[in-house]
Amino acid sequence: MSRILAARDPIAHSCLLAKSLRTAATLLLLRRRPAQALPLAEESVALARGTGGAPLVVSLVCLAEILNALHRYGEAADAIAEADKVRE
């Protein structure tokens, strides 16, 4: 549903889609399926970059958690560093 809304009006609904993707990624991570969660988290970050601010920070933190679960620690650190820059 969020993809349909975002396709119709990207400006109004991209944040909703990013949040939906992030939520799905978090649920997959909780189910110990980080490889399946990764593309959702990456898409969430890509969408959140358009708005920046808190949605981007939350998406980057989610991405970092998934990357940590995949033992991709350098990339996780990069995501956290970017989140810190956005917070400033």
Order of alpha helices (4+ residues) and beta strands (2+ residues): alpha-alpha-alpha-alpha-alpha
